[in-house]
């Protein structure tokens, strides 16, 4: 097992592993099917929310399981990469401190287990309109929408690949 794979944790160990991380903890979630520039830029920005002067902070990434991705309706062939592979690629990123899978339709249960100081999503989300954002705000945390710096998506990338074949 590679060292970065130590960053992958089960839901059962999530609370204990998060408690051991440098604070503040930022949590984000998503599919992260085919990692691209938009993803890595967003994850670096999310981690930066935790690295104010004087703090090292941590970034926890909750990843949709394959079954959860299927329910999102992104297409019959999605996800392209299996959950364990998506988690390993994310764990290898310097900006990521911990990776955990979730099988529900939203990451709410994972957020409530981890209780991050900051919950982050992409700029297309209204943070007080999603259950995870509302939950974090309710216990006094921050919910932050990060504007997209690069107009990239796995769906657009797959469309481009399919048109080329």
Beta strands, then each sheet from edge to edge (+ up, - down):
strand 1: 8-9
strand 2: 25-30
strand 3: 58-64
strand 4: 98-102
strand 5: 118-122
strand 6: 142-146
sheet 1: 1+ 4+ 3+ 2+ 5+ 6+
end
